[in-house]
Amino acid sequence: MNEQPNNPLHGMTLEKILNALVEHYGWGELGIYVRIKCFNNDPSVKSSLKFLRKNPWARSKVEKLYLDMLQEIERENSPQWPYSNKLNKS
């Protein structure tokens, strides 16, 4: 088995990625970031997975957004986050 300890997508299924994005952003915001019909018109995990599996370009956009989300969360949880120290001092 090929180990990929630094790849955040390693071991993640498309369904897990999609569910994490929906939980973090919601369908409305997700449909703004990745403009595909299945996110904006009567969205569901099942229909979105079907579309994403057939369209590698869309899957690539979703995976990139997931990586961006992980970086955003990491920044917000970082002790060096620019606003965290100012809020704690007030």
Secondary structure, DSSP 4 states (H G I P E B T S, - for coil): ----TT-TTTT--HHHHHHHHHHHHHHHHHHHHS--HHHHSS--HHHHHHHHHH-HHHHHHHHHHHHHHHHHHHHHHSTT-TTHHHHHH-
